[in-house]
Amino acid sequence: METGKALRGSTHLAFDAVDGVTHIVEGMYRNIAAGAWPLGKSPEGPAPGIAGFVHTAIRQVSGISRSSLDLVLKQVAPRLDSIAPPGPRREAIIAALNGVCGDHLARTGNPLAIPTRLRVGRAGPSDNIRKPGGRLLIAIHGLSMNDQEWTSQNLNHIETLANQHGFTPVYVSYNSGKHISDNGRELSAALDALVAGWPLPVESITLIGFSMGGLVARSAMLRAQQRQLGWINQVDKAVYIGTPHHGAVLERGGFWLQKLLTYSPYTAPFAVLGRIRSDGIIDLRHGNLRDEDWQHHDADSDNGDYRVPTPLAEGIEHYAIAATLSKKPGERLGRLLGDGLVHPSSATGRHANPRHDLGLNRENTRILYDLGHLGMLCDPRVSDQLASWLGRV
């Protein structure tokens, strides 16, 4: 992302943070001044007296400053782009921000919001770049990541497959803070355009999704089947690496923390901090794929699972790799924490309700032991398993 755009977006976000802190402080003052009971409903409205006037003034000054600074930055942006070109560290920070508050960035038109885009990778050494082929390998990253973060500790599963088995890698970037169904809709449209403009006939499309990326892939396939888009007919295989098909433990913990804060007027203002979880993160609570899974439900007050049962796309071979911190089967640590973020039962699609169970064949799943969630990106066992499943033509 260009320096000028990144700086403008950062200032927008900083002013948003000032507004948010002002709201918290005003809420604390209002509740204390009201002499509310330790437990119960919080008072409503602005802070009384001079405090209310001060907080209103802060918001007005912040708004004027925001507009003035943005006007200046628009003028100097081209020069900033040439002075400080973008780098991988900046891109990683922006991707992380998109994961945490990407829905807010998109709604407010913040330049930091990442659009859905596809990048055709270059498999092989730089002096021997492989020409685009007919077997496309679509790589979809996880929450708070970008397309460059498939490379971890000098290992990139996608490039390994491309070099050894003749795939043309295509990396997906998307705003992981938006609803999974929104990203699935945008990815489906992008893949349809990619196939339509590909310079030679597409023989096959293979999807690989890491963590949230697997849910985005499933949502995109669902969208394509509903709209009868041509690209879905070329998909032969889909692999899900650490994908929370039935939700992630961490997001459920975040919900209950935010919920507990609302029970007292003196902690209720801080519940705003607990709600700083993007739409994408909240979708990970149960693994929402469709608009219907989250529409008409208040995710801040209700922890219910309202998903429409969504089986795996038909006519496609599906595979899943899970991980656990346990060193061997049956250990309590793995049963409680899984890989630290996703439990193996969720990653392999198993569910107590037969309507939600994905029914993956045992030979199409693999559980890796003594391995954390992000460790799957740099573990040779993952590369070997992917080659075993996808290397066959």
Legacy VTK file of the C-alpha trace (Angstrom):
# vtk DataFile Version 3.0
C-alpha trace
ASCII
DATASET POLYDATA
POINTS 393 float
0.000 0.000 0.000
1.353 3.434 -0.982
2.836 5.548 1.813
0.437 8.455 1.334
-2.612 6.211 1.426
-1.296 4.339 4.475
-0.598 7.591 6.334
-4.045 9.009 5.553
-5.696 5.813 6.679
-3.642 5.749 9.880
-4.662 9.286 10.794
-8.323 8.441 10.166
-7.995 5.461 12.483
-6.212 7.539 15.135
-9.055 10.062 15.187
-11.550 7.197 15.384
-9.635 5.960 18.426
-9.853 9.421 20.048
-13.615 9.377 19.541
-13.814 5.906 21.042
-11.772 6.775 24.133
-13.838 9.938 24.597
-16.975 7.804 24.572
-15.542 5.443 27.215
-14.409 8.229 29.524
-17.729 10.069 29.211
-19.596 6.846 29.974
-17.518 6.250 33.096
-18.128 9.796 34.356
-21.859 9.568 33.610
-22.271 6.281 35.475
-20.260 7.386 38.510
-22.112 10.695 38.713
-25.452 8.863 38.605
-24.514 6.788 41.662
-25.594 3.597 39.963
-25.750 0.278 41.800
-22.732 -2.037 41.303
-24.882 -4.448 39.310
-27.624 -3.459 36.942
-28.372 -1.433 33.847
-26.163 1.531 32.972
-27.617 5.059 32.797
-28.103 6.423 29.288
-27.390 9.752 27.616
-24.433 12.184 27.769
-22.458 13.029 30.881
-24.095 15.740 33.003
-22.919 19.337 33.479
-19.491 20.591 32.461
-18.276 17.056 31.691
-20.834 16.696 28.906
-19.798 20.067 27.463
-16.101 19.121 27.553
-16.617 15.798 25.784
-18.767 17.430 23.112
-16.026 20.025 22.549
-13.416 17.281 22.232
-15.456 15.603 19.508
-15.897 18.869 17.607
-12.182 19.731 17.735
-11.307 16.180 16.680
-13.641 16.415 13.685
-12.156 19.719 12.484
-8.599 18.452 12.947
-9.372 15.271 11.049
-10.699 17.152 8.006
-7.824 19.647 7.944
-5.078 17.042 8.264
-6.630 14.803 5.624
-6.714 17.720 3.170
-2.989 18.324 3.717
-2.082 14.657 3.362
-3.974 14.415 0.059
-1.713 17.142 -1.324
1.603 15.634 -0.195
0.717 11.945 -0.787
2.516 11.618 -4.182
5.805 12.872 -2.699
5.500 10.569 0.307
5.068 7.566 -1.976
8.443 8.178 -3.617
10.266 8.893 -0.341
9.117 5.792 1.586
8.051 2.883 -0.641
5.931 0.108 0.925
7.569 -2.949 2.492
6.532 -6.337 3.922
6.476 -5.088 7.540
4.016 -2.309 6.689
1.838 -4.701 4.690
1.755 -7.139 7.604
0.675 -4.396 10.024
-2.074 -3.226 7.673
-3.294 -6.813 7.248
-3.409 -7.225 11.031
-5.436 -4.023 11.369
-7.858 -5.253 8.726
-8.402 -8.426 10.706
-9.185 -6.551 13.917
-11.255 -3.667 12.537
-11.466 -4.172 8.776
-15.250 -3.925 8.829
-14.932 -0.450 10.380
-12.271 0.525 7.826
-14.544 -0.547 4.961
-17.642 1.187 6.350
-15.800 4.476 6.901
-14.016 4.443 3.545
-10.612 4.279 5.244
-7.751 3.912 2.722
-6.288 1.154 4.914
-9.151 -1.209 3.971
-7.738 -4.005 1.789
-9.733 -4.752 -1.384
-10.176 -8.301 -2.648
-7.518 -8.919 -5.271
-5.668 -11.805 -6.915
-1.927 -12.019 -7.538
-0.483 -14.588 -9.901
2.625 -15.934 -8.191
5.959 -16.619 -9.775
6.886 -20.223 -9.216
10.551 -21.116 -9.628
13.741 -19.032 -9.493
13.586 -15.455 -10.741
15.746 -16.245 -13.775
13.450 -19.083 -14.835
9.923 -17.802 -14.311
7.317 -20.389 -15.233
4.706 -19.281 -17.734
1.048 -19.407 -16.630
-0.339 -22.914 -16.911
-3.767 -24.482 -16.952
-3.735 -25.891 -13.393
-4.497 -23.040 -10.990
-3.713 -23.259 -7.273
-5.728 -20.632 -5.382
-4.218 -19.743 -1.980
-6.475 -17.965 0.530
-4.808 -16.640 3.697
-6.220 -16.485 7.217
-7.357 -13.800 9.640
-5.146 -10.697 9.926
-2.781 -11.988 7.250
-1.865 -11.098 3.693
-0.826 -13.072 0.634
2.897 -12.708 1.398
2.547 -14.490 4.730
2.203 -17.903 3.142
5.992 -17.856 3.393
6.982 -18.741 6.963
10.522 -19.594 8.048
11.584 -19.942 4.419
8.855 -22.479 3.656
5.906 -21.811 1.379
3.546 -24.745 0.843
2.032 -23.091 -2.220
5.336 -22.498 -4.001
6.510 -26.015 -3.109
3.435 -27.494 -4.785
3.832 -25.202 -7.779
7.484 -26.070 -8.308
7.087 -29.807 -7.821
3.709 -30.479 -9.416
3.207 -27.877 -12.120
0.566 -25.640 -10.549
0.295 -21.931 -11.278
-0.139 -20.267 -7.885
-2.691 -17.484 -7.506
-2.635 -15.663 -4.160
-5.769 -14.036 -2.765
-5.734 -10.882 -0.618
-8.892 -9.780 1.180
-10.103 -7.718 4.128
-10.382 -10.418 6.800
-12.342 -8.115 9.133
-15.401 -8.158 6.852
-18.066 -10.830 7.029
-16.925 -14.154 5.585
-19.993 -14.193 3.338
-19.026 -10.779 1.920
-15.489 -11.957 1.210
-16.821 -15.182 -0.306
-19.053 -13.169 -2.627
-16.149 -10.949 -3.725
-13.761 -13.888 -4.166
-16.279 -15.759 -6.296
-16.648 -12.758 -8.616
-12.863 -12.300 -8.780
-12.271 -15.959 -9.697
-14.956 -15.798 -12.370
-13.204 -12.799 -13.922
-9.801 -14.508 -13.595
-10.923 -17.621 -15.462
-12.642 -15.546 -18.151
-9.443 -13.623 -18.808
-6.924 -16.471 -18.416
-4.598 -16.644 -21.455
-5.172 -20.388 -22.051
-7.839 -22.974 -21.214
-8.117 -23.685 -17.481
-7.678 -27.415 -16.839
-8.397 -27.370 -13.102
-8.720 -25.132 -10.071
-7.512 -26.266 -6.651
-8.350 -24.199 -3.568
-6.200 -24.100 -0.435
-7.471 -22.097 2.526
-5.587 -21.522 5.741
-7.730 -20.949 8.857
-10.410 -18.347 7.970
-9.354 -18.718 4.339
-10.978 -22.145 4.238
-14.319 -20.651 5.259
-13.953 -17.925 2.618
-13.265 -20.639 0.047
-16.394 -22.577 1.053
-18.468 -19.388 0.956
-17.126 -18.552 -2.519
-17.966 -22.041 -3.804
-21.463 -21.786 -2.341
-21.952 -18.423 -4.039
-20.690 -19.757 -7.369
-23.052 -22.727 -7.245
-26.012 -20.529 -6.364
-25.216 -18.159 -9.244
-24.102 -20.963 -11.593
-20.782 -19.269 -12.272
-18.503 -21.116 -14.662
-15.346 -21.196 -12.545
-16.850 -23.629 -10.017
-17.052 -26.302 -12.746
-13.241 -26.275 -12.965
-12.660 -26.869 -9.242
-11.453 -30.416 -8.607
-10.058 -30.254 -5.051
-10.203 -28.054 -1.950
-7.938 -28.292 1.086
-8.638 -26.684 4.458
-5.648 -26.128 6.767
-6.622 -25.360 10.366
-10.043 -24.109 9.252
-12.613 -23.575 12.053
-15.557 -25.119 10.202
-17.566 -25.101 13.438
-15.963 -22.142 15.163
-12.861 -21.142 17.108
-12.368 -21.335 20.866
-10.746 -17.902 21.127
-13.702 -15.955 19.701
-16.147 -17.669 22.048
-13.967 -16.600 24.966
-13.976 -13.033 23.645
-17.773 -13.020 23.585
-18.092 -14.073 27.232
-15.488 -11.535 28.372
-17.401 -8.737 26.640
-20.678 -10.071 28.076
-19.373 -10.089 31.669
-18.285 -6.451 31.393
-21.870 -5.356 30.674
-23.228 -6.585 34.017
-22.022 -3.559 36.007
-22.468 0.148 35.151
-18.871 0.709 36.271
-17.397 -1.776 33.782
-20.025 -1.369 31.029
-18.135 1.453 29.223
-15.179 -0.908 28.850
-17.425 -3.434 27.105
-16.814 -1.240 24.057
-13.265 -2.579 24.078
-14.627 -6.115 24.150
-16.667 -5.303 21.057
-13.570 -4.303 19.117
-13.851 -7.569 17.260
-14.540 -7.300 13.583
-17.436 -8.934 11.755
-14.944 -11.463 10.424
-13.740 -12.410 13.901
-17.308 -12.729 15.182
-18.102 -15.022 12.228
-15.393 -17.342 13.557
-17.425 -17.954 16.733
-19.427 -20.683 14.979
-18.047 -20.643 11.425
-20.594 -18.481 9.588
-20.580 -18.890 5.810
-23.819 -17.317 4.608
-25.489 -13.947 5.057
-28.351 -15.798 6.764
-25.947 -17.117 9.414
-25.408 -13.652 10.901
-28.197 -11.421 9.613
-30.994 -10.548 12.063
-28.949 -11.765 15.062
-27.258 -9.560 17.671
-23.791 -11.070 17.985
-22.980 -8.827 20.984
-25.773 -10.203 23.149
-26.515 -13.670 21.800
-24.041 -16.541 21.566
-26.416 -18.823 19.656
-25.456 -20.843 16.598
-27.898 -19.813 13.863
-26.059 -21.263 10.902
-27.919 -22.743 7.994
-26.497 -26.274 7.554
-24.108 -25.992 4.609
-22.573 -29.207 3.260
-19.349 -29.263 1.307
-19.686 -28.404 -2.374
-20.585 -31.460 -4.446
-18.417 -32.818 -7.223
-15.206 -31.720 -5.475
-12.703 -33.688 -3.401
-12.349 -32.062 0.022
-9.429 -32.486 2.433
-8.685 -31.123 5.897
-5.515 -30.801 7.987
-5.855 -30.159 11.726
-3.260 -29.663 14.451
-3.118 -30.102 18.202
-0.687 -29.084 20.922
-0.919 -32.617 22.332
2.133 -34.753 21.753
-0.029 -37.874 21.356
-3.734 -38.759 21.018
-5.929 -38.424 24.081
-3.971 -35.816 26.040
-6.104 -33.298 27.938
-4.230 -30.271 26.550
-5.285 -31.075 23.005
-8.881 -31.777 24.008
-9.113 -28.361 25.647
-7.084 -26.114 23.339
-6.596 -27.967 20.072
-3.917 -26.066 18.170
-4.383 -23.037 20.444
-7.118 -21.502 18.274
-9.043 -24.301 16.564
-10.043 -27.706 17.918
-9.322 -30.717 15.655
-13.017 -31.657 15.602
-13.832 -28.229 14.159
-10.906 -28.337 11.718
-11.974 -31.751 10.403
-15.659 -30.788 10.167
-17.008 -33.127 12.829
-20.137 -32.019 14.690
-22.536 -33.655 17.165
-25.456 -32.467 15.037
-25.556 -34.618 11.871
-26.971 -31.673 9.922
-23.752 -29.722 10.486
-21.271 -32.600 10.248
-19.294 -32.256 6.999
-18.834 -36.002 6.594
-15.191 -35.894 5.498
-13.722 -39.315 4.826
-11.042 -40.388 7.295
-8.477 -40.778 4.491
-9.133 -37.151 3.533
-8.213 -35.783 6.974
-4.947 -35.568 8.885
-4.286 -34.496 12.486
-0.742 -33.344 13.261
0.466 -33.543 16.862
2.737 -31.228 18.851
1.905 -28.350 16.527
0.264 -24.943 16.987
-2.045 -23.085 14.636
0.460 -20.797 12.901
3.075 -23.545 12.989
1.177 -25.319 10.231
2.472 -22.713 7.783
6.068 -23.831 8.273
5.751 -27.524 9.099
7.149 -29.933 6.450
4.487 -32.490 7.408
1.877 -30.150 5.934
3.826 -29.875 2.674
4.190 -33.648 2.483
0.469 -34.190 3.076
-0.503 -31.597 0.484
1.804 -33.251 -2.055
0.259 -36.643 -1.284
-3.269 -35.343 -1.886
-2.677 -32.847 -4.687
0.354 -34.208 -6.496
-1.752 -36.809 -8.258
-2.958 -35.629 -11.656
LINES 1 394
393 0 1 2 3 4 5 6 7 8 9 10 11 12 13 14 15 16 17 18 19 20 21 22 23 24 25 26 27 28 29 30 31 32 33 34 35 36 37 38 39 40 41 42 43 44 45 46 47 48 49 50 51 52 53 54 55 56 57 58 59 60 61 62 63 64 65 66 67 68 69 70 71 72 73 74 75 76 77 78 79 80 81 82 83 84 85 86 87 88 89 90 91 92 93 94 95 96 97 98 99 100 101 102 103 104 105 106 107 108 109 110 111 112 113 114 115 116 117 118 119 120 121 122 123 124 125 126 127 128 129 130 131 132 133 134 135 136 137 138 139 140 141 142 143 144 145 146 147 148 149 150 151 152 153 154 155 156 157 158 159 160 161 162 163 164 165 166 167 168 169 170 171 172 173 174 175 176 177 178 179 180 181 182 183 184 185 186 187 188 189 190 191 192 193 194 195 196 197 198 199 200 201 202 203 204 205 206 207 208 209 210 211 212 213 214 215 216 217 218 219 220 221 222 223 224 225 226 227 228 229 230 231 232 233 234 235 236 237 238 239 240 241 242 243 244 245 246 247 248 249 250 251 252 253 254 255 256 257 258 259 260 261 262 263 264 265 266 267 268 269 270 271 272 273 274 275 276 277 278 279 280 281 282 283 284 285 286 287 288 289 290 291 292 293 294 295 296 297 298 299 300 301 302 303 304 305 306 307 308 309 310 311 312 313 314 315 316 317 318 319 320 321 322 323 324 325 326 327 328 329 330 331 332 333 334 335 336 337 338 339 340 341 342 343 344 345 346 347 348 349 350 351 352 353 354 355 356 357 358 359 360 361 362 363 364 365 366 367 368 369 370 371 372 373 374 375 376 377 378 379 380 381 382 383 384 385 386 387 388 389 390 391 392
